[in-house]
């Protein structure tokens, strides 16, 4: 009898652990520091959080490294420090790329996330050329809808992209998602591309009065592209 109960208990534990584990393939994000730095996957479990990244070299003699002080930033501003990295040297040691176009793939491992975490920022706290991602989104349904909108934009179907991005923005408004600021900037940029400067200006002003997290970063991003009203 005890053996049967023990087996059942083990099965329940395995099922609970499996149900908690989540994988997000190529999650969307709002802003990043390095053009060729990408997140291919994020695995979240009760034991740890693992981010799979890659960076592509674009210059002769290019190098890359990861500082030991890399943090996950939660929406409330609290932090998790990286436990370890794999596949990438720890600064000041560097990986020396052999060719232009070479990709370095590496992982960053952190403690488990808080339950219910919908998005995070990833920040390297260093002195020079630090990398960052803002608004990494852990919502597969939202990521799917964003992918659809970006697909329209890539195919030049800008009006369809704008329409879908507006619907997404309205659906997440006041929920404090890390992607909100990026939705405003994408809508504004696409409106200007279609010649709708009045609509872009209206959305720019709406963005200024929004509660999008890290709003200053998105305003700065638009201004750096010559977009300001």
BELHUMO-V709343 format. One record per residue. N is the residue number from 1. SS is DSSP state (@ for helix, = for strand, . for the rest). PHI is phi in degrees with one decimal (none if undefined). D_CENTER is the distance of its C-alpha to the mean C-alpha in Angstrom with 1 decimal. Layout:
BEGIN
n=(N:N)
ss=(SS:SS)
phi=(PHI:PHI)
d_center=(D_CENTER:D_CENTER)
END
This chain:
BEGIN
n=(1:2:3:4:5:6:7:8:9:10:11:12:13:14:15:16:17:18:19:20:21:22:23:24:25:26:27:28:29:30:31:32:33:34:35:36:37:38:39:40:41:42:43:44:45:46:47:48:49:50:51:52:53:54:55:56:57:58:59:60:61:62:63:64:65:66:67:68:69:70:71:72:73:74:75:76:77:78:79:80:81:82:83:84:85:86:87:88:89:90:91:92:93:94:95:96:97:98:99:100:101:102:103:104:105:106:107:108:109:110:111:112:113:114:115:116:117:118:119:120:121:122:123:124:125:126:127:128:129:130:131:132:133:134:135:136:137:138:139:140:141:142:143:144:145:146:147:148:149:150:151:152:153:154:155:156:157:158:159:160:161:162:163:164:165:166:167:168:169:170:171:172:173:174:175:176:177:178:179:180:181:182:183:184:185:186:187:188:189:190:191:192:193:194:195:196:197:198:199:200:201:202:203:204:205:206:207:208:209:210:211:212:213:214:215:216:217:218:219:220:221:222:223:224:225:226:227:228:229)
ss=(.:@:@:@:@:@:@:@:@:@:@:@:@:@:@:@:@:@:@:@:.:=:=:=:=:.:.:.:.:.:=:=:.:.:.:.:=:=:=:=:=:=:=:=:.:.:.:.:=:=:=:=:=:=:=:=:.:.:.:.:.:.:=:=:.:=:.:.:.:=:=:=:=:=:.:.:.:.:=:=:=:=:=:=:=:=:.:.:.:=:.:.:.:.:=:=:.:.:.:.:.:.:=:=:=:=:=:=:=:=:.:.:.:.:.:.:.:.:=:=:=:=:=:=:.:.:.:.:.:.:.:=:=:=:=:=:=:.:.:@:@:@:@:@:@:@:@:@:@:@:@:@:@:@:.:.:.:@:@:@:@:@:@:@:@:@:@:@:@:@:@:@:.:.:.:.:.:.:.:@:@:@:@:@:@:@:@:@:@:@:@:@:@:.:.:.:@:@:@:@:@:@:@:@:@:@:@:@:.:.:.:.:.:.:@:@:@:@:@:@:@:@:@:@:.:.:.:.:.)
phi=(none:-65.5:-66.0:-63.7:-64.0:-64.4:-62.9:-63.9:-62.8:-62.1:-63.6:-62.5:-63.0:-64.6:-63.6:-64.6:-64.3:-64.1:-67.9:-80.7:-67.0:-135.8:-127.2:-122.7:-87.7:39.9:-63.4:-73.4:-144.1:-91.7:-144.1:-142.6:-87.5:-113.8:-57.5:-97.1:-82.4:-131.4:-107.4:-88.5:-164.6:-130.5:-111.1:-119.2:-141.0:-69.9:-98.7:-164.4:-126.4:-120.9:-107.1:-103.2:-126.8:-147.5:-137.8:-102.9:-81.3:-120.0:-132.3:-69.5:73.9:-66.7:-134.7:-155.5:-153.7:-125.2:-69.8:-72.0:-96.3:-118.6:-129.9:-90.1:-109.6:-80.5:-54.5:-85.5:93.6:-73.0:-125.6:-123.7:-89.1:-58.7:-81.7:-161.5:-124.6:-142.1:88.8:-143.6:-67.9:-89.7:-55.1:-86.4:-63.0:-134.9:-89.2:-100.5:-67.5:-89.2:-142.6:-70.7:95.6:-68.2:-111.1:-104.7:-107.6:-152.4:-125.6:-123.4:-113.1:-127.3:-62.9:-62.4:-76.7:-64.9:-59.2:82.1:-65.9:-96.2:-164.4:-143.8:-107.5:-121.2:-127.2:-93.3:-95.9:-143.5:-97.8:-149.4:53.9:-73.1:-100.1:-156.8:-129.0:-116.7:70.0:-66.1:-100.2:-107.4:-148.5:-62.7:-67.0:-63.1:-60.5:-63.9:-67.1:-64.1:-58.4:-64.5:-63.0:-67.4:-65.0:-59.1:-63.1:-64.5:-88.5:82.4:-90.2:-67.1:-66.6:-65.8:-63.4:-61.1:-59.5:-69.8:-63.7:-63.9:-62.3:-63.2:-60.4:-64.6:-74.0:-107.4:-57.0:69.5:-99.6:62.1:-78.0:-68.1:-87.5:-58.8:-60.4:-67.3:-63.2:-60.2:-64.8:-67.2:-62.1:-61.2:-63.1:-69.3:-62.0:-63.5:-65.3:-88.9:89.9:-92.0:-70.2:-66.1:-65.4:-63.1:-63.8:-62.6:-71.3:-62.0:-67.8:-65.2:-63.1:-61.2:-97.5:-80.3:-108.7:-60.8:-58.5:54.6:-54.8:-59.5:-65.3:-76.1:-63.7:-61.6:-61.9:-63.7:-61.2:-67.3:-96.2:80.0:-105.0:-157.9:-125.5)
d_center=(49.5:47.4:46.0:45.0:43.3:41.4:40.2:39.0:37.2:35.4:34.4:33.0:31.0:29.5:28.7:27.0:24.9:23.9:23.1:20.6:18.7:15.6:13.7:10.6:11.0:8.7:6.1:5.2:3.1:6.1:7.3:7.8:11.2:12.6:13.2:13.7:11.0:9.0:7.4:10.2:10.3:9.8:13.2:14.1:17.9:20.5:21.0:17.7:14.0:13.3:10.4:11.7:11.1:13.4:14.7:17.5:20.5:21.9:24.9:28.1:28.0:24.3:23.1:20.0:19.6:17.6:18.9:19.9:18.4:14.7:13.4:11.0:11.5:12.2:12.8:16.4:15.9:17.0:15.8:15.8:17.0:16.4:19.4:19.5:18.1:19.7:20.4:19.8:22.5:22.2:23.0:25.6:26.2:24.3:23.8:26.0:25.0:28.1:27.3:25.3:22.8:22.5:19.2:18.6:16.8:16.1:14.8:13.9:15.5:15.4:17.6:16.9:14.8:16.8:18.0:16.4:13.0:10.9:7.7:7.2:6.9:7.7:10.9:13.8:16.9:19.5:22.1:21.2:18.5:15.8:12.2:9.2:5.5:5.6:4.8:2.4:5.6:8.5:11.1:12.5:14.9:12.5:10.4:13.9:15.1:12.4:13.2:16.8:16.5:14.9:17.6:20.3:19.2:19.3:22.8:24.0:24.3:23.0:24.9:23.5:19.9:20.8:22.5:19.8:17.1:19.8:20.4:16.8:16.8:20.1:19.1:16.4:18.3:19.3:16.9:14.7:11.3:8.5:8.2:12.0:12.5:10.9:13.2:16.1:15.6:15.3:18.4:20.2:19.8:20.9:23.8:25.0:24.8:27.1:29.4:28.7:28.7:30.1:27.2:24.7:26.6:26.7:23.0:22.5:25.0:23.4:20.1:22.1:23.5:20.3:18.7:15.1:13.4:13.6:15.7:17.4:14.5:14.4:18.1:18.3:16.1:18.5:21.5:20.7:20.9:24.3:23.2:25.0:27.4)
END
